[in-house]
Amino acid sequence: MNKPRILIIENATGMTGALKSILRDSSLLTTRYDFAFILPKKSVASHYVKQAGFPVLEFPLKELQRSISSFFLYIPYLLFNTIKLFRLLKHAPTDLIIVNDFYNLIPSCYKFFGGKLPYICFVRFLPSKFPAHLVNFWCSLHRHFASSIIAVSEAVKKELPYTEKVEVIYHGLPAEKIEHTLTGSTLILYPANYIQGKGQEYALESFGAIHMKFPNWKIRFVGGDMGLTKNQNFKNVLMKRAEVLGLQNQVEWLDFSDEIGAHYLQAAIVLNFSESESFSMTCLEAMYYGRPVIATKCGGPVEIIDHYVSGILVELQDIREMAAAMEFLITHLAEREAMAKEAYQSVREKFSYSNTVEKLNLLYQAVLLK
């Protein structure tokens, strides 16, 4: 018996938490479904999708930007990609379409012009991150055309303008088997792509406020720039600021890593000072590897971290509170190790296979049976 074929449309030009999540889930469901991906042309992410064993098709995908010129450019690309999708589906039998974030309107356009296949829409950004008129427009289309809408956290669901068709399904855990081990490390890890809003500047400022007290401690940034000039410029600004703060000997700048697990295991503390997180793959992964996280109350992390039990939650942009939290974990080894153990255990319970991937599988089945 042939397995149902699922086509996943993803806008990522580089590896992101959203893409990593759906790759993990899809890899765990390959015994039940055949998956294929549509990615932007020349996307660096294609390498990682192919490496995971999935076929990749390239479309000239465009994202709608905050400008009128972007809108007029987006529309013809949307129509062109919709035509390409119709042609693709005519020659490649498919049972279900997944769009990996709600700003991608190709499946909605496909349904508007008479497409028969069902589609499921993930919402992997906090809607408040976008202008309200765009959010309402995107949501109205998916509300009308999508068979189901997946919010990756309760924080996302609360910000949607409706709840019909919306189901919360969290990200699944890494597949790697890890035994919890304590560490005598003096390394603080910041794993995030160099994108404005991800909070690296707050990590620099808060660590800069305490670094002279702890000369043996270092902070390591790991992430990619997605091949975008604005992200490269942001990273350069961060590096120059580190020099001004006198952190040259206590900061490391690394590119995107295929072996992020090794970085988690080398660290004593993990940071995420993002301004907006729909979920937070960083928090989930760090805790999975048994490391306490200091994270901002920026959405998803509040649903992952139990404050001062499995990590520490701080206010957005509050450098003083961030510095105090780092200093607490550096100087209180027993509390740090207790949080690490609790982090390791709690994510395995809350984000187990049955609570994440199996829920996704059951939703796929329900939509396919309609």
C-alpha positions in Angstrom: 0.0 0.0 0.0 1.4 3.4 -1.0 2.0 5.9 1.8 0.2 9.3 1.5 2.5 11.9 -0.1 2.8 15.2 1.7 4.3 18.3 0.1 5.8 20.9 2.5 6.2 24.5 1.3 8.9 26.4 3.3 10.3 29.9 2.7 13.6 29.5 4.5 16.8 30.6 2.8 18.9 29.1 5.6 18.4 26.8 8.5 15.8 28.1 10.9 14.0 26.8 14.0 10.8 26.4 11.9 12.5 24.3 9.3 14.4 22.3 11.8 11.2 21.5 13.6 9.3 20.2 10.6 12.4 18.3 9.4 12.5 16.5 12.7 8.8 15.7 12.8 8.9 14.5 9.2 11.9 12.3 9.8 10.0 10.6 12.6 7.0 10.0 10.4 8.6 8.6 7.3 7.3 5.1 8.0 3.8 6.6 7.5 4.2 9.3 4.9 6.3 10.3 1.9 7.5 13.9 2.2 8.8 16.3 -0.4 9.8 20.0 0.1 9.5 23.2 -1.9 12.1 25.7 -1.0 13.3 29.1 -2.4 15.8 28.9 -5.3 19.4 28.8 -4.1 18.3 28.3 -0.5 21.2 27.2 1.7 18.6 25.1 3.6 18.2 22.8 0.6 21.4 21.1 1.6 20.1 20.2 5.1 16.7 19.0 3.7 18.4 16.7 1.2 20.8 15.5 3.9 17.7 14.5 5.9 16.7 12.3 2.9 13.9 14.4 1.4 13.5 15.5 -2.2 13.6 19.3 -2.8 11.9 21.3 -5.5 12.9 24.9 -6.0 10.4 27.7 -6.6 11.2 31.5 -6.9 9.5 32.2 -3.5 9.2 35.8 -2.3 8.2 37.1 1.1 5.9 40.1 1.4 7.9 43.0 2.9 6.7 46.3 4.5 6.7 48.4 1.4 4.3 49.1 -1.5 6.9 48.1 -4.1 7.3 44.7 -2.3 3.5 44.2 -2.6 3.5 44.8 -6.3 6.4 42.5 -6.8 4.9 39.8 -4.5 1.6 39.4 -6.4 3.1 38.3 -9.8 5.4 35.9 -8.0 2.5 34.5 -6.0 0.5 33.9 -9.2 3.5 32.4 -11.0 4.3 30.0 -8.1 0.6 29.0 -7.9 0.7 28.0 -11.6 3.9 26.1 -10.9 2.2 24.3 -8.0 -0.8 23.3 -10.2 1.7 21.9 -12.9 3.7 20.1 -10.2 0.6 18.4 -8.7 -0.6 17.3 -12.1 2.5 15.2 -12.6 3.4 14.3 -8.9 0.5 12.7 -7.1 0.1 14.4 -3.7 -2.4 13.9 -0.9 -1.8 16.9 1.4 0.0 20.2 1.4 1.7 21.8 4.4 2.7 25.4 4.5 5.2 26.0 7.2 4.1 29.5 8.1 1.1 31.6 7.6 2.6 34.4 5.6 3.1 32.0 2.6 -0.1 32.3 0.6 0.6 29.9 -2.2 -1.8 27.1 -0.9 -4.5 29.7 -0.3 -4.1 31.0 -3.9 -4.1 27.4 -5.1 -7.4 26.7 -3.4 -8.9 30.1 -4.6 -8.3 29.0 -8.2 -10.0 25.7 -7.7 -7.3 23.4 -6.2 -8.8 20.3 -4.6 -6.0 19.1 -2.2 -6.4 20.0 1.5 -3.7 22.0 3.2 -2.6 22.6 6.8 -1.0 25.9 7.8 1.5 26.2 10.6 1.8 29.6 12.5 5.4 29.7 13.7 5.6 33.5 14.4 3.8 35.5 17.0 1.2 37.4 14.9 2.0 40.6 16.8 5.4 40.7 15.1 3.6 41.8 11.9 1.4 44.7 11.0 -2.2 44.0 12.1 -3.7 44.5 8.6 -1.3 41.8 7.1 -2.1 39.4 9.9 -5.8 39.8 9.5 -5.5 39.3 5.7 -3.3 36.2 6.0 -5.5 34.7 8.8 -8.8 35.4 6.9 -7.4 33.4 3.9 -6.2 30.4 6.0 -9.4 30.5 8.0 -11.4 30.1 4.8 -9.2 27.7 2.8 -7.0 25.7 5.2 -8.3 22.4 6.6 -6.5 23.0 9.9 -4.2 25.6 11.4 -1.4 24.6 13.8 -0.3 27.1 16.4 3.1 26.1 17.9 2.3 27.6 21.3 -0.6 28.9 23.4 1.0 32.3 23.0 0.5 32.1 19.2 -3.0 30.9 19.5 -4.0 33.8 21.8 -2.8 36.3 19.3 -4.8 34.8 16.4 -8.0 36.7 15.5 -10.0 33.4 15.8 -9.7 29.9 17.3 -11.8 27.9 14.8 -9.6 25.2 13.1 -6.7 26.1 15.4 -4.8 23.4 17.3 -1.8 23.9 19.5 1.0 21.3 18.7 4.4 22.0 20.2 7.8 21.3 18.6 9.1 17.8 19.1 12.3 16.9 20.8 15.7 16.1 19.1 16.1 12.5 18.1 19.6 12.2 19.6 19.7 10.1 22.8 21.5 12.0 25.6 22.3 11.0 29.2 22.2 13.8 31.6 25.7 14.9 32.7 26.8 17.8 34.8 29.5 20.1 33.6 32.3 22.1 35.1 32.2 24.4 32.1 32.6 28.2 32.2 31.0 28.8 28.9 27.7 30.7 28.2 26.1 29.8 24.9 24.0 32.0 22.7 22.6 29.9 19.8 20.7 32.0 17.3 21.0 33.3 13.7 22.4 36.8 13.5 19.0 38.5 12.9 17.9 41.8 14.5 15.4 40.9 17.2 17.1 37.7 18.3 18.7 39.5 21.2 22.4 39.1 20.9 23.0 42.7 21.7 21.4 42.3 25.1 23.6 39.3 25.8 26.6 41.4 25.0 25.5 44.3 27.2 24.5 42.2 30.2 27.6 40.0 30.0 29.7 43.1 29.6 28.3 44.4 32.9 29.6 41.4 34.9 32.6 40.0 32.8 35.3 41.6 34.9 34.0 39.7 38.0 34.3 36.4 36.1 37.4 36.5 33.9 37.4 32.7 33.3 33.9 32.8 31.8 33.2 33.2 28.1 30.2 33.8 25.9 29.9 32.0 22.6 27.6 33.0 19.8 26.6 30.4 17.2 24.4 31.1 14.2 24.2 31.9 10.5 23.4 35.1 8.6 21.1 33.4 6.1 23.3 34.9 3.3 21.6 38.3 3.8 23.5 41.6 3.9 21.4 43.1 6.7 22.3 40.1 8.9 25.9 40.3 8.0 25.9 44.0 9.0 24.1 43.2 12.2 26.8 40.7 13.1 29.5 43.3 12.3 27.9 45.8 14.6 27.8 43.2 17.4 31.5 42.4 17.0 32.4 46.0 17.1 30.3 46.5 20.2 32.1 43.6 21.9 35.4 45.4 21.3 34.1 48.6 22.9 33.0 46.6 25.9 36.4 45.0 26.2 35.1 41.5 25.6 37.7 40.4 23.0 39.1 37.7 25.1 35.8 36.5 26.5 33.6 36.3 23.4 33.6 33.8 20.5 31.8 34.3 17.2 30.9 31.1 15.4 28.9 30.4 12.2 26.0 28.1 11.8 26.8 24.6 13.2 25.6 21.2 12.0 26.6 19.9 15.4 24.7 22.3 17.7 24.3 19.5 20.3 28.0 19.5 21.0 27.8 23.2 21.8 25.0 22.7 24.2 27.0 20.0 26.0 30.1 22.2 26.2 28.1 25.0 27.8 27.1 25.6 31.5 24.3 28.2 30.7 22.3 29.0 27.5 20.8 32.3 26.7 17.8 33.5 24.6 17.1 37.2 24.9 14.9 37.4 21.8 12.2 40.1 21.5 9.7 37.6 20.1 9.5 33.8 20.1 6.4 31.9 19.0 7.9 28.8 20.7 11.7 28.6 21.1 13.7 25.8 19.7 16.7 27.1 21.6 15.1 26.7 24.9 13.7 23.3 24.1 17.1 22.0 22.8 19.2 23.5 25.6 16.9 21.9 28.2 16.9 18.6 26.3 20.7 18.6 26.6 20.4 19.3 30.3 21.3 23.0 30.4 19.5 25.7 32.3 18.3 28.6 30.1 17.9 32.3 30.9 15.3 33.6 28.5 13.1 36.6 28.0 9.3 36.5 28.5 8.8 36.9 24.8 6.1 34.3 24.1 6.9 30.6 23.8 9.7 30.4 26.5 7.2 31.1 29.2 5.5 27.8 28.3 8.7 25.8 28.3 10.6 27.2 31.4 9.5 26.9 35.0 10.9 30.1 36.5 13.8 29.4 38.9 13.0 25.6 38.7 14.2 24.7 35.2 15.6 28.0 34.1 15.2 31.8 34.6 12.8 34.1 32.8 13.6 37.8 32.5 11.8 40.9 31.2 12.4 42.0 27.6 15.4 44.3 27.1 16.1 44.4 30.9 19.9 44.3 30.8 20.2 44.6 34.6 17.9 41.6 35.2 19.7 39.6 32.5 23.1 40.3 34.1 21.8 39.4 37.6 20.4 36.1 36.3 23.7 35.2 34.7 25.6 36.2 37.9 23.2 34.0 40.0 23.8 30.9 37.9 27.5 31.5 37.7 27.9 31.8 41.5 25.3 29.3 42.6 26.5 25.9 41.4 24.1 23.8 43.3 21.1 25.8 42.0 22.4 25.7 38.5 22.8 21.9 38.6 19.4 21.5 40.1 17.9 23.5 37.3 19.8 21.5 34.7 18.4 18.2 36.0 14.9 19.6 36.1 15.2 21.0 32.6 16.4 17.6 31.3 13.4 15.8 32.9 10.7 18.3 32.3 11.0 18.7 28.5 11.0 14.9 28.1 7.6 14.8 29.9 5.9 17.8 28.4 7.2 17.5 24.8 7.2 13.7 24.5 6.6 12.0 21.2 2.9 11.3 22.2 2.4 15.0 23.0 4.0 16.4 19.8 4.8 14.2 16.8 2.0 11.7 17.4 -0.5 14.6 17.7 0.7 15.9 14.4 0.3 12.4 12.8 -3.3 12.2 14.1 -4.1 15.6 12.6 -2.6 14.6 9.2 -4.7 11.4 9.3 -7.9 13.4 10.2 -7.4 15.8 7.3 -6.6 13.1 4.9 -9.8 11.2 5.8 -12.0 14.3 5.2 
